Amino acid sequence: MANELELRLDRSDSFGSPGYEDFELSSVLTEAQESYVKRFISELNNRKLQGFEETEIRSQGLSALIKRGTSLTTSASQTDVITNGKFFDLPTDFMYAIYEEAVIDKLLCNTVDTYIKVSVRPVSHDEISRFAFNKYKKPYYKNYGKGMVWRLVFSRFTDGINPATPATNKRHQLITDGTFNITGYSISYLKNPDNIVVDRTTPANRRNCILDESTHNTIIDIAVDLMMNRVKEQKVSNIEGLKDLE
């Protein structure tokens, strides 16, 4: 990707672009990768108005970021929970949740060891009081296996603003109606993409783009624009870029 990026940059400048250091290529490719994710994860940010999992091209392009977090741990600190709430720590590489489920302390149809799995509904803080007495929207469970809990986003226990105290994991708060308790929480999520590292001196330090190979040319196309902007060169557009076609 670094070699291809330099070739495209050289063609973009009629006088021949200068050479770039590995750290510069690493930086711009990593920024381009993040730009790709942000651009195509939402249908509002790209020309075709297609977001994650809406089409095969979007699903495959971002599939490498999908991970599963099972049996997430209960946060060590439960300070500031809302009534009937419980904090759970999220994986360290967590970016966005795409599927959630919880296990409660109620048995399915009075069986011996099968506990009920319930759905998780994200809510905003102002909806808690509005939905508290709405029987169609408040948390609940049924003996035959149906149920729902609320989920709120909450701050880390330690935010990491002080370098001496590293940030702790992000947290979600799950809330019940008080008639049952949450014993387990699992999610499928999109992870933060790892940085791309170009190192021609020490190959062992190199890190490839984690995204599907079908996205690499588009990411390079984005990186060209970013690098041209950094060095204040004018972009020459003879044909549509891949980022505009995807």
Secondary structure, DSSP 4 states (H G I P E B T S, - for coil): -HHHHHHHHHHHSTT-PPP--HHHHHHHHHHHHHHHHHHHHSGGGSTT---TTTSHHHHHHHGGGEEEE-SPPBPS--TTPPTTEEEEEPPTTEEEEEEEEEEEEEEGGG-SS-EEEEEEEE--HHHHHHHTT-TTTS-EE-TTS-EEEEEEEE--SS---STTS-----EEEEE--SSS-EEEEEEEEEEPPPPPB--SS-GGG-B---S-GGGHHHHHHHHHHHHHHHTTPPP--SS--HHHH-
